[in-house]
């Protein structure tokens, strides 16, 4: 009977049933057949409701949606292009940086691709970039910012994995720049090669550097530039907590877009944006609480310890464990939403990683990097389908465009995994 029920639940999941419903059913039937009285979902909702950092998730999401709906993307693209456009591949680097910033605030690569894809693809095409190169670049860069503060997955990982969120914010900065750097080197190489092959008659892939243009773009973006200060200086200067920083940031972004730039109407645009952003937050919290109920069962049944015993019999080194962990997490990232993956997988792998001597902050960065790359991994990586929808291209074409970037991100993952100092550079032991 139990087997039939669980097979049915998995069948519902494969047919597209809401993930929160799947986790709720798994939790309820697991505890029922274990003959344990439990109100796991309700208990987790109460526990999360009292967590001091929980407020940061909806507030940062609201700030990110305000930025995405305003003309901030245009101003930041112009600023980055005036500063880096003279480089071979400079416009591509601009795309990487701007997408990373927006993903950090919105928490979802789908939002970034949909909001910025329509702006960036024409710019890349105008500069002479091959369409396949451009499609792959935007698809890959849509999830780059998941390691930048104030990324929602970082906050959620800290809540679930019981890791200091302030340390995770610091730990993700250098690894994120490693990934951006790897893709930037490729962009510069492709830009140089295209210019050389096309000759002087081709459309130049560089724009002439102009101090005037840089000054004008800096002035236009003058109100956006202080935003990172509210997050980083506020938290690490001891002035605010993560939740307080989120409130300050959102209040400033709201005032900036409604009264300084006047990009948004306080009474027409803000209610709509609030509804859209809170819909995402509601989905995240529903998945979180329902999945934690199922995780409680897994922990009660000592599943992590059983897996650990099995791995100890077959794996005898940290290097081999990290390799197996990366393969496993890439598969998880390809198949599960990042928020559900964090809630379900983190409690399982945390005690196992500790036994193999992996620092909990390093483990968090490895985990989030894998989930970030999972968005781009064929055949079912989420970014691939979002790009296919956004640019009206066959998904197989997006697969081909994304393969070089997937390989480069895997190289970046290997660097982050096997050089722990990159993630632990600013972390207090």
N, C-alpha and C positions, 0 to 999 in steps of 0.2 A: 504493500500500500504506500509506504513512504517513498519507495523508489518511483512509483508511478506519479505521485504528486510532484516530486522534484523534477522529473523529466517533463511534466506538463508545464511547470513554471519556467524551465529553461526554454521550452518551445514557445511560450508566450514572449519571452525576451527576444528570441530570434525573429519573431514576427513583428517586433517593434513595440512591444508593451512598454509603458513608461518605466524607466529604470528604478524610480522610487518605489513603484508598486511591486516590482520584482524583488527588491531587497526586503521590503516589508513582509511579503509572503514567505520568503526564505527564512527570515528571522522568526516569524510566528510559528511556522511548521517545524522548524528546527528545534525550538524550545518545547513545542508540544510533544514531538516524538521523543525528545530527551526526558520527558516527564518532569520538566522544571517549570514552575510558575514564574513568569517573567513579563514585565511591562517594559522591555528593553527600549523600544522606540520612545515611549513617553519619558522614561528615565533620562535618556540621552538628550531629549529636547529640553528638559529642565536643567540638566548640567550645562548644556551649551548656552542657554539663555542667561546664565549667571557668569559666563566667561567674560572677563573685562575687555578682551580684544575683539570679541564678536562684532561689535559696532563698526569696526574699521571696514568690514567687508561691504556692507551696503553703501557707506559713505564714500569710500574710494571708487566704487562702481558708479555711483551717481556723478562724481567728478569726472570720471573717464568718459561717460556718455555725453556730458556737457561739452567736453573738449572735442569729441568726435563730431558732434552736431554743429559746432561753430565753424568759423573760418580759421581756427588754429592750425589745422593741417596745412592749409595754403601758406600761412605765414612761416611755419617751421620748415616746410619744404623749400621755400624761397631762401630762408636764412642758411640752411644746410647747403643748398646748391651754390649760393654765393661764396660760401667758405670752402667748399670741396669740389665744386664743379670743374675747376681747372685741372684736376687730376685725371689721368686716364682711368676710366671707370668711376669717376667721382660722382656722377648722377646715381649710379647703382649703390654706392656707399650711402648717399643721401637717403635712398629708399630704405636701406637696411636700418639706419639710425632712427628715422621717423617712425617706421613700423614698430621697432622695438619699444620706443617711448609710449606709443599708443597701446600696445599690447600690455605693457606694464600697468597702465591705468585701467583699462577695460577688463583685463583678465581673460579675454577670449580672443583667439586668433581669428575666429570667424568675423567678429566685429571689425577687426583691423583690415582684413582683406576686402570686406564689403565697403567699408567707409573710405579707405585710401586707395584701393585698387583702381577705381575709376580716375583718380587724380594722377597716380604714378605711371600707369601703363602708357598714356599718351605722351608724358614727359620723356619716358625711356625711348619710345618709338621716334619721337621728334629728334632725339639725340643720335639716332641711327642704330640703336641696339636691336639685335635679332629678336623676333617675337618669342621664340622658344626660350631664349635667355631671360627675357623680361618676365614671362609667365612663371618660370621656375623661380626667379628671384623673389617675386611678390608672394608666391605660395610658401616659399621657405621662410621669408622674413615675417610672415604673419604671426608666428609663435615665438620669435626671438626674444621678446621682452619678458618672458615668463620668469626670468631670473633677476630682473631689475625690480627694486622696490618702487612702488608698493604693490607688487604683484599679488593678486588674490590667491593663487595656488601656494605661494610662500606662506601667507597668513594661515591658510587652511592646513598646510603641512605642520606648521608650528602648533596649531591647536590639537591636531590628531596625534602627532608624534611626540608631543610634550617637549618641544625644542624651543629655546628662546627665539622669538620672532625677530627681535632686534639684531641678534647675531646672524640669523638667516638673511636678513636684508643686506648686511655687510658682506656675507659670504658669497652671495650671488653676483656681486658686481663684477669682479675680475673674471669668473668663468663666462659671464655673458659677453664681456668684451673679447674673450678668447674666441667664442663662436662667431661674433661679428667680424673679428680680425681675419679668421680663416676664410669667410665668405668675401671679405673685402679684398684680400690678396687675389682670390680667383677673379673678382670683378675687375681689378686693375689689370691683371694678365689678359683677360678677354678684351678689355678696352684697348690695350696697347696692340694686341694682335689684329683686331679689327681695323684700327687706324692704319697699321702698316700694310695690311693686305689690300685695303681699299685705295690707298694712295691719296694724293693731295686733292683730288677732285671729289672725294667722298664727303658726306656730311661729317663735320668734325664732331668727335665724341667728347670734346672738352670745350668749356667756355672760358673766355679770357677773364682772368681775375681782375676785379675792380674794387678798389677801396670804397668808392662811392656807393656801389651796389651793396657791398657788405654793410656799410654804415646805414643805408636806407633800410635794409632787411632787419638789422639789429633794432633799429628804432621801431619798425612795425611790430616786431615780436617782443618789445620791451616789457610788456605785462606778463607774457608767458615765462620769461627767463627766471623769475624768482620761484616758480612753482617747486622745483626740486629742493630748494632751500627749506621750504616748509616741512618737507618729509625728512630729509637727511639731517640738516642742522637742528631742526626741532627735536628729533628723537635722540640723536647722538650727542647733542649739546646739553641734554638733560632738561630741556625746556618743556617738552611734551611727551606723552606716551604715544603709541601707535594710533590709538583711537582718537586722542586729542588732535594729533597731526592730521588725521583724515578729515575731521570737522573743519579745522583751519583751512586746509587745502580746498575742500568743497565750497566753503563760504567765499573764499577768494575767487575761485573759478566762476562761481555764480555771479558775483559782483563784477568781475572782469568782463564776462561775456554779455551781461545784461545792461551794464551802465558805462563801462569804459569803452569797449569796442562796439557795443550795441548790436552784436551778431544775433542775439536771441531775444525774443520778447518774453518778459517775465510771466505774462498771463496766458499767452498762446503756446509758446514752445516749451517752457519749463514743466508744466503739468504733463505734457505728452512724454517728454524725456524721462521724467520721474517714473511714470508708469512703465516705460520700456525697461529702464534700468532695474526697477524693483521686481519686475517679472523674472529677470535673470537671477537676481538675488534669491527670490523665493524658490526658484528651481534648485539653486545650489544648496540652500538650507534644507529643503525637503529631501534631496538626495543624501545630504550629509547625515541627517538624523535617522533616516530609514536604514541607510547602509551601516551606521554605527550599531544599530540593533542586531544586525546579522553578524557584525564583527564581534560583538559580545559573546555570541554563541561560539564562534570560532576560537576565541581566547579561552572560554570556559572549558572547551573540549581539548585544550592543550594542542591544538593543531600546529602552532608555530614550533613547539618543542618536538613534535613528531617529525616535522620537516627538518629541523635542526639535526636530530639524531640520524636521519637518512643522509643528510649532506655530510655529516662528520665521517660517515662510513665511506663516502666516495670522493670527497674533496679534502685535500690536506694542506692547502695554502690559501692565503688571502687573495693572491693574484687570480687563481682559478675561480675562487668564489666570486670575485668582482666581474670576471668574464661571464660566468653563468648568470649573475644578477642582471647584467646589461642585456643579455639576450632575452631573459624573462620579461624585463621591464619594457623593452621595445615592443614585444608582443602585447603586453598589457596596454601600453600607450596607443597601439594601433586599434585595439578593439574596444577599450573603455573610455568614457569621458574622463578627463583629468581629475575632476572633483570626486567622482565615484571611485576612481583608481586610488586616489590618496587615502580615502576613508577605508577601503577594503584591504589594500595591500600593505600600507605602512605598518599597522600593528602586527602583521605577520612577519615582515622582513626585519623589523627593528631589533628584536632579540637575537635573531640569527646573525645579523651583521655585527652586533656587539661581540658575539662569541668569536668572530674572525678578526676582531680588533679594528673595525672600521669606525672612525669618529662619527658621532650622530649628525653633526653639521655637514660633514663630507658626504655622508649617506644621503642627506636631504638634497644636496646639490646634484649628486649622481641621479637620484630618483627623478627630480624635476627636469633634468636635461634629457633623460630618456623619454619622459612623457612628452616633452616639447618636440623631440624628433619623431615620436610616434604619430604626431599629427601629419607628418609628411611621408610616412611609410606605406607603400602599396601593399595590398590592394585596397585597404579600407581606411587609410589615414584621413581624418576629417578635413584637413586643409585641401586635399586633392579634390574632394567633391564640392567644397565651397568655392574654390577657384573655377571649377568646371561650370558651376551655376553662375558665378559672377561674370565670367568672361565669355559665356556661351560657347565653350569648347568641349569636345569629347573628352571624357575623363582619361582615356588612354593617351591623348596628347599631353595632358597635364602630367601623367606618369613620366613620359619621356623627358619633359622639360625639367622635372624635379629630381631626376636621378643624380646628376652631378652635385646638386646641393645636398642631397641625402648622404652621399659619400663623404663630402667635406664636413658635414655636421657629425658624422660618425668618427671622423678623425679628431674633431674637436672634443667629442665625448671621451675618446681614448686618452687624450691629454688630460682632461679634467679628472678622469677616473684614476689614472696611474701616477698623477703628480698631485697628491693631496694638498700640498702647500698653496696651490692656486685657490682652492676654496677656503683654506684655513688661514690665509694671509693676515686677515684682520680680526681673527676670532680669538677671544680670550679662552685659554684652556681652563 
